C-alpha cells in the first residue's frame, strides 16, 4: 500500500535535521522542525518550512518526550515522522505510537526495532540466520560461575550491556580477578543509561576492526546491501573517521559480509535503512556485533560512494515504494571525519561556546553536513559533534589528501575543536597503511598534544579569517566618524591557545 508523504516532521535537531529537510524539500515534501529552548535559534529551525517549540532544555524535556513530538505532528498537520538518528530513532514504543496515531514512521517496523534493540535477542536472530557470532555466556550473578564461564571463553572478554549502544555499559576484562567489579560497573552504567541493567560476557577480539554493512529493505520483501564502511578509527567506541570501501576488505570477504547482513535483514522482514555491524579479527574472520535500526551518522560515506541519496530512499520506502532490483555500483573512495567541539589535548573534554567565525570548506569532491554558522552558541545540553566533512575521489590517497585540505580550510573560531587531531591522524603512516584498530586511539593517542607547527597554523588561519571577515564588514559598516569598525582579532579570537588546537 502506498501512502504519499506530504508533510514531514523531523524529530531531531542540528546537522541531521538539516540534512533530512534538504532531501524532503527536493522531493517536494513540506517540513516541520521541532526545537528545545537551547535550539530556538538552531539552524535546523531555519531549514524547515515551519517549526514547533517543544520547550525544555534537556533531551528528556524535549526531543525524547514522545507526547510532545506526537502533539507537534498533530498540530502541524504532518503525516509522517523522520526520527533521524539518536533520540527516538530506535525506540520501538515511539514507532508504534506514531503508527497508531496514523502517521508514517520513516524507519523499520516496531517489531524489527524490538528484535534488534536487545543484543541478546539480536545475537539469537543472527545465529538463526547463519551469521557468525562470538562465543558468549550469560551473567548469572554467581561470581564463581561467572568467572568459570569467562575463563572458558578465554581472556580478554568483554562485558556488554544487552540494551543500548555507543560503548556504554561495556568493559574489557583481562583477568579473572577483575571480572566481578567490571560486571557490577557495567550493570550500573547500563541501568542508568538505558533503564536495563542486563549484561552478558562475550569473547574479546584482540586487534579488532569495526566494519559495517549498509542494508535496505522494503515492504515488498526486497533487501539490498550497499557494501561496507570501515569504522575502526574510534575513541571509546565512538567513531571518528569512517571510509568506504574498507582498505582491508577484498571482493570475496565483501560478498560474504554483505550476504550475511542482507540475509539477517531479510530473516526479520526488515524495512528501511539499517546497518549490520561486525568485528573482524586479524585472521580475516568476522563476527556479528549488532544492528542499528536507523540511518547512521556515517551514511554520507555510502552516499558519496554510490551517488545515492539514502534519505530519499528512506522516504520512498516509508511511502510504500520499492527498492531498485540491484544495488548501485560503488565508485572511487569516500572518507568522513567528525568535527567535534572537544579538546583532544585535554582529555577530549567538551569545549563549547559561541561560534565567533566559521568558514566551511569547499572544493571538488568535498561535502559538509553541518548546522554551524557565525553567532551560534553550541549548546552544552547535546552532542559535541559540529559537522561531518566528507570527501570523495577516485582512490583512497586522493580522498585522504582532499580531506586534509578540507580540514585545513575549516577554521572555527571561538573554542577548541578536534580538527588538528583529525589532520594528524590522516597524515600518519598508520592511516596510510590502514593499521588503525578500534583500540588504537585509546591506547596510543591518550596523551596526544598538537605539535607547535600545527598550533601556529591553526592560530594563523583563525587570525586570517577574522581579519578577512573584518575587512569584508568594513566595506559596509563604518563608525559615525568614518573610521572602519574592524574588530581586533586579538579581542575576538576566543578560547584559542598555543598548543590547544584551533
Protein Blocks (a to p, Z undefined) as FASTA:
>chain_A
ZZddfbdcddbehjllmmmmmmmmmnopacdddddfklmmgmklmmpmbdcdeejjbfml
mmmmmklmmmmmmmnopabdcebjgjjlmgmklmmmmmmnopacedddfklmmmmmpmkl
mmmmmmmnopacddddddehiaklmmmmmmmnopadddddfeheehiaiacdfbfklmmm
mmmmmmmmmmmmnopabdcdddddehiacddddddddfeopacdebjadfkbcgehiafb
dcdddfkbcfklmmmmmmmmmmmmmmnopghjddddddddfkopacdfbdcdbddfklmm
mmmmnopafklmmmmmmnopacdfbdcddehjddddddddddfknoopacedddfbdcdd
edehiacddfbdehiacdfkbcfbfbdcddddfblklmmmmmmmmmmmmccehiacfklm
mmmmmmpmklmnopacfklmmmmmmmgccdfklmmmmmmmmmmmmmmmmmmmmmmpccfk
opacddcfklmnojadehiaZZ
